[in-house]
Amino acid sequence: MRNICMTVSYDGTAYHGFQTQPQKTTVQQQLEQALRQLTSEEIKVTASGRTDAGVHARGQVFNFHTVSQIPIERWCMAINSRLPDDIVVWDARVVPEDFHARRSAKRKTYRYTMRCGKYPDLFKQHTEFHHPTPLDITAMQDALSSFVGEHDFTSFCSSRSSAESHVRTIFEARLECEPIEPHLQSYAIHIYLTGSGFLYNMVRIIVGTLIEVGEGKRSPSSIRGVLAAKDRALAGPTAMAHGLMLWEVFYGKDAPNA
């Protein structure tokens, strides 16, 4: 029996999230079906975390146990030939028996992308939220810095969250802008958040609140008060799912980095 860890990218547009759900097509379902075809085993995969319907991943990590003796260097090509075109596994390795994709993760990075300006990019419309009017980037950067550190993120998670604690640590929060594309009269804004873990809809609510800062509807300095209030009603709306991507998952020295 081997414990195999894989890293997968997927376009989440066609899926009802990562986790298996009855009567719905999910990324986990597609992976387990491909593994069943490849190994003739009933394999259940464990992911670093769930992604919601419409959310994408560049570096989702999952692991599973198998008795298959397929050489590790052949696993990616073998499973990709059994997956749809919007899911690609690009790394596979044998990990220690006690490695667990979710519990062993030390930190994760999510990226949210929006296109600010007159026209959307037709070829990236599934992965960018289009905001047609200007945003104050400097104010958004100022507001973003308030999220760094350990905080209770009750104000920035869904009321449907089942987590026992809403305390999380954000290690890094940054905003990057791409150059304007003249024919579109717009440019992409990337917001990166790296943390110890994330609550249900946390990144999307942070982004929705930052957009309100960029629109001048709230000040950058107001963010600390929203955090302290622990009241979801005081934060901004939940940003659209399709702009969000699980970017990278980090592990200890004995486990893979995505």
C-alpha positions in Angstrom: 0.0 0.0 0.0 1.4 3.4 -1.1 0.3 6.9 -0.1 0.4 9.0 -3.3 0.1 12.8 -3.4 -0.8 14.6 -6.5 -1.2 18.3 -7.6 -4.0 19.2 -9.9 -5.2 22.2 -11.8 -8.8 22.6 -12.9 -11.2 25.1 -14.4 -14.1 24.9 -12.0 -16.7 26.4 -14.4 -18.4 23.1 -15.2 -18.3 21.7 -11.6 -20.3 22.0 -8.4 -17.1 22.5 -6.4 -14.4 20.0 -5.5 -16.1 17.7 -3.0 -18.4 14.9 -4.1 -22.1 15.7 -3.9 -25.1 13.5 -4.8 -26.4 14.0 -8.3 -23.9 16.7 -9.1 -20.7 16.7 -11.1 -17.6 17.6 -9.0 -13.8 17.5 -9.5 -13.4 14.8 -6.8 -15.9 12.7 -8.6 -13.9 13.0 -11.9 -10.6 12.2 -10.1 -12.0 9.1 -8.3 -13.6 7.9 -11.5 -10.3 8.2 -13.4 -8.5 6.4 -10.6 -11.0 3.6 -10.6 -10.6 3.1 -14.4 -6.8 3.1 -13.9 -6.4 0.9 -10.9 -9.7 -1.1 -10.7 -9.8 0.1 -7.0 -12.4 2.1 -5.2 -10.2 5.0 -4.2 -11.3 8.0 -2.1 -9.1 11.1 -2.4 -8.4 13.6 0.3 -7.9 17.2 -0.8 -6.1 20.1 0.9 -9.5 21.8 1.1 -12.8 22.2 -0.7 -13.4 24.7 -3.5 -16.9 26.0 -4.2 -18.9 25.8 -7.4 -17.2 27.8 -10.1 -13.9 28.2 -8.2 -10.7 27.2 -9.9 -7.4 25.7 -8.8 -3.9 26.1 -10.0 -2.3 23.9 -7.3 -4.9 21.8 -5.5 -3.2 18.9 -3.6 -4.8 15.6 -2.9 -3.6 12.2 -1.6 -4.9 8.6 -1.7 -3.8 5.1 -0.8 -3.4 2.4 -3.4 -1.9 -1.1 -3.9 -1.2 -0.3 -7.5 2.4 -0.7 -8.5 2.3 1.7 -11.5 5.7 3.6 -11.4 5.2 7.0 -9.9 6.6 8.8 -13.0 3.7 7.4 -15.1 0.8 8.4 -12.9 0.2 11.9 -14.3 0.0 10.9 -17.9 -2.1 7.8 -17.0 -4.7 9.7 -15.0 -4.8 12.7 -17.4 -5.7 10.4 -20.3 -8.9 9.5 -18.3 -9.8 13.0 -17.2 -11.8 15.7 -19.0 -9.8 18.5 -20.6 -10.5 21.0 -17.8 -8.7 18.9 -15.2 -4.9 18.3 -15.4 -2.8 16.5 -12.8 0.8 17.7 -13.1 2.7 16.3 -10.2 2.7 12.9 -8.4 4.9 11.5 -5.7 5.0 8.9 -2.9 4.6 10.5 0.5 4.9 9.1 4.1 2.0 7.0 5.3 0.8 9.7 7.7 0.7 12.5 5.1 -2.8 14.0 4.9 -3.4 16.6 2.2 -5.6 18.7 4.5 -4.2 18.1 8.0 -0.6 18.3 6.9 -1.0 21.6 5.1 0.8 24.5 6.7 -0.5 27.4 4.7 -2.5 28.1 1.5 -2.5 30.9 -1.1 -5.6 32.0 -2.9 -5.7 34.4 -5.8 -8.7 36.5 -6.8 -8.6 38.2 -10.2 -10.7 41.0 -11.5 -10.5 43.0 -14.7 -11.0 46.7 -14.2 -12.0 48.9 -17.1 -14.3 49.2 -20.1 -14.2 45.7 -21.7 -13.7 42.2 -20.3 -11.2 39.8 -21.8 -13.2 37.3 -23.8 -10.6 34.6 -23.4 -10.4 35.0 -19.6 -14.0 35.6 -18.8 -14.3 32.3 -16.8 -11.4 33.3 -14.5 -11.8 37.1 -14.1 -14.5 39.1 -12.5 -15.2 42.2 -14.7 -15.6 45.5 -12.9 -16.3 48.1 -15.6 -15.6 51.3 -13.6 -12.3 52.5 -12.1 -11.1 51.4 -8.6 -8.8 53.2 -6.2 -5.9 50.7 -6.1 -4.0 52.6 -3.5 -6.9 52.5 -1.1 -7.5 48.8 -1.7 -3.8 48.1 -0.9 -4.1 50.1 2.3 -7.1 48.2 3.3 -5.6 44.8 2.4 -2.8 45.4 5.0 -5.4 45.3 7.8 -6.0 41.6 7.2 -2.4 40.5 7.9 -1.9 38.8 11.2 -4.1 36.7 13.5 -7.7 37.8 13.6 -11.2 36.5 14.3 -12.7 36.6 10.8 -16.4 36.1 11.8 -17.2 39.3 9.8 -15.6 37.8 6.7 -17.1 34.4 6.6 -20.5 33.0 5.6 -23.1 32.7 8.3 -23.3 29.1 7.2 -19.8 28.4 8.4 -19.6 25.3 10.6 -16.0 26.0 11.9 -15.6 25.8 15.6 -13.2 28.8 15.6 -13.1 31.7 13.2 -9.6 32.7 14.2 -7.2 32.5 11.3 -3.7 33.9 10.5 -3.0 35.8 7.3 0.7 35.7 6.6 0.7 37.8 3.4 -1.8 39.9 1.6 -0.8 41.7 -1.6 -2.3 43.3 -4.8 -0.7 43.2 -8.2 -1.8 45.1 -11.3 -1.1 44.0 -14.9 -0.4 46.7 -17.6 -3.5 48.1 -19.3 -4.5 46.3 -22.5 -5.2 49.2 -24.9 -7.8 47.4 -27.1 -9.8 46.4 -24.0 -9.2 49.7 -22.1 -8.9 47.5 -19.0 -6.3 45.7 -16.8 -6.2 42.7 -14.5 -5.9 43.1 -10.7 -4.7 40.1 -8.7 -5.3 39.8 -5.0 -3.2 37.2 -3.2 -4.0 36.0 0.3 -1.7 33.5 2.1 -3.0 32.1 5.4 -3.0 29.2 7.8 -6.5 28.4 6.7 -9.6 30.0 5.3 -13.3 30.0 6.3 -16.3 29.4 4.1 -16.4 32.3 1.6 -13.7 34.2 3.5 -11.6 35.2 0.5 -14.6 36.2 -1.6 -16.0 38.4 1.2 -12.7 40.1 1.8 -12.5 40.8 -2.0 -16.1 42.1 -2.0 -15.2 44.4 0.8 -12.1 45.6 -0.9 -14.1 46.4 -4.0 -16.3 48.7 -1.9 -13.1 50.4 -0.7 -11.9 50.8 -4.3 -15.3 52.3 -5.2 -15.0 54.8 -2.4 -18.0 53.4 -0.5 -15.9 52.7 2.6 -12.5 53.8 3.9 -9.4 51.6 4.2 -9.3 52.4 7.9 -12.7 51.0 8.5 -11.5 47.4 8.0 -10.1 47.1 11.5 -13.5 48.0 13.0 -15.3 45.5 10.8 -12.9 42.8 12.0 -13.3 43.7 15.6 -17.1 43.8 15.3 -17.3 40.1 14.4 -20.5 40.8 12.4 -21.0 39.5 8.9 -23.5 42.3 8.1 -20.8 45.0 8.4 -18.6 43.5 5.7 -19.1 43.8 1.9 -20.8 41.4 -0.5 -19.4 38.0 -1.4 -17.5 38.4 -4.7 -18.4 36.2 -7.7 -16.9 32.7 -7.5 -15.3 32.6 -11.0 -12.6 35.1 -10.1 -11.2 32.9 -7.3 -8.4 30.3 -7.7 -6.7 28.1 -5.1 -3.1 29.1 -6.1 -0.8 27.1 -3.9 -0.6 24.8 -0.9 2.5 24.6 1.3 3.6 21.7 3.5 6.5 20.9 5.8 10.0 19.8 4.6 9.0 16.1 4.4 5.9 16.7 2.2 5.5 18.2 -1.3 5.1 21.9 -2.1 2.5 22.5 -4.7 
